[in-house]
Amino acid sequence: MSKVTIYTTMFCSYCHRAKKLLERKGVAYEEIDVGFDPLLRSEMEEKAGRSTVPQIWIGDRHVGGCDDLYALERSGELERMLAE
């Protein structure tokens, strides 16, 4: 199963929704809270090209945010990506 990394903040409802989807699917993930760490947020922005949270990676592939994750789930692509 591919490693999942998710950059979050504590009070972000989209972050909570994304994590809930992963948890429902039984997917372990590494969470990086960027809420109070400007260096980690800068790292995330540089890697993702976006400043909003969550930002999610499956393996080395950036999949985007919460809406992108749910779109992958609806299309059936999420299962395939997680299995790689």
C-alpha positions as CSV (number, residue, x, y, z in Angstrom):
1,M,0.0,0.0,0.0
2,S,1.3,3.5,-0.9
3,K,2.3,5.8,1.8
4,V,-0.1,8.7,2.4
5,T,1.0,12.1,3.7
6,I,-1.5,14.8,4.5
7,Y,-0.6,18.4,5.5
8,T,-3.2,19.8,7.8
9,T,-4.2,22.4,10.4
10,M,-6.1,21.7,13.6
11,F,-9.2,23.8,12.9
12,C,-9.7,22.9,9.2
13,S,-13.0,21.1,8.5
14,Y,-11.7,20.0,5.0
15,C,-8.7,18.4,6.8
16,H,-11.0,16.5,9.1
17,R,-13.2,15.3,6.2
18,A,-10.1,14.1,4.3
19,K,-8.8,12.2,7.3
20,K,-12.2,10.7,8.0
21,L,-12.3,9.3,4.4
22,L,-8.9,7.8,4.8
23,E,-9.8,6.3,8.2
24,R,-13.0,4.8,6.9
25,K,-10.9,3.1,4.2
26,G,-8.5,1.8,6.8
27,V,-5.6,3.9,5.4
28,A,-2.8,4.8,7.7
29,Y,-1.4,8.3,7.0
30,E,1.4,10.6,8.1
31,E,-0.1,13.9,9.3
32,I,2.0,17.0,9.2
33,D,0.3,19.9,11.1
34,V,1.4,23.2,9.5
35,G,-0.9,25.4,11.7
36,F,1.8,26.8,13.9
37,D,4.9,26.1,11.9
38,P,5.7,28.6,9.1
39,L,8.6,26.5,7.9
40,L,6.5,23.4,7.4
41,R,3.8,25.5,5.7
42,S,6.5,26.9,3.4
43,E,7.7,23.4,2.6
44,M,4.1,22.3,1.8
45,E,3.5,25.3,-0.4
46,E,6.7,24.7,-2.3
47,K,6.0,21.0,-2.8
48,A,2.3,21.5,-3.7
49,G,2.2,24.9,-5.4
50,R,-0.8,25.6,-3.2
51,S,-1.2,27.4,0.2
52,T,-4.4,25.8,1.3
53,V,-4.9,22.7,3.5
54,P,-5.2,19.9,3.3
55,Q,-2.6,18.9,0.8
56,I,-2.4,15.2,0.2
57,W,0.2,12.9,-1.3
58,I,-0.2,9.2,-2.1
59,G,3.3,7.9,-2.6
60,D,5.2,10.5,-4.5
61,R,2.1,11.8,-6.3
62,H,0.4,15.0,-5.1
63,V,-3.3,14.5,-5.4
64,G,-4.4,17.9,-4.1
65,G,-6.9,18.7,-1.4
66,C,-10.0,17.3,0.2
67,D,-12.3,17.8,-2.9
68,D,-9.6,16.1,-5.1
69,L,-9.4,13.2,-2.7
70,Y,-13.2,12.7,-2.7
71,A,-13.2,13.0,-6.5
72,L,-10.7,10.2,-6.7
73,E,-12.9,8.1,-4.4
74,R,-16.0,8.7,-6.5
75,S,-14.1,7.7,-9.7
76,G,-12.6,4.5,-8.2
77,E,-9.1,5.8,-8.8
78,L,-8.3,6.1,-5.1
79,E,-8.3,2.4,-4.5
80,R,-5.9,1.9,-7.4
81,M,-3.6,4.6,-6.2
82,L,-3.5,3.2,-2.7
83,A,-2.7,-0.3,-3.9
84,E,0.4,0.8,-5.9
